């Protein structure tokens, strides 16, 4: 299965800019489906970015994050070719991890 | 012959249908984090009111600051996807959080900014209706905020 995480990490001198797009329904638990039944909440709760053994960015998310979430941030201290490990866990115990090379 | 109600016999298999949890073993995810600070703030995400959520997350109130720059659209045509970002010139930033005042749950996202990470984040939020979006930046132990009203023409909670 293809990874749910798409990431672009670009080094620009000392600063690495990271853009991430994750495929996830991010159901709030408040929306009804076509049959009028509530779709149970299903959303990513935590998203972690790790580089060189250190967390560089941690996101705690609620249901108000849009479907197929996007997040962008930048950090210092990494170089081209370093590994950036991204992982998420959701409220149903689901998870995914990917390791990307900083370009 | 008088018609008599036919009592349908039903075989009730009580207990026989005990749920077999086959192959549903939840794998333990992510090693336990050391600092209590690193835990997912479940309680804060459940609160409805913005002030309560801020209190639950940080335990104090924020003061408005022009050093927090909140970038959000004036009008969002689709409340399901509202691009919102924040940047700040403050030093020693440790976290950035987003609140949408009149969403069913005010706290939308909270980001931890470790040392070495640029204090800024862009993401997309859902908004139920026209309301204020507040970004709170925690810097050097204090809270600073910026608020902007976003007009929503189609809410993000109707599917």
Interface residues (C-beta under 8 A of the other chain):
Chain A: X15 X26 X28 X30 X31 X32 X45 X46 X48 X54 X55 X56 X57 X58 X59 X60 X61 X62 X63 X64 X65 X66 X67 X69 X70 X71 X72 X73 X74 X75 X76 X77 X87 X89 X93 X95
Chain B: X26 X27 X29 X30 X38 X40 X41 X45 X80 X81 X82 X85 X98 X100 X103 X104 X105 X107 X108 X109 X110 X111 X112 X113 X114 X116 X117 X118 X120 X121 X122 X123 X124 X125 X126 X127 X156 X157 X158 X159
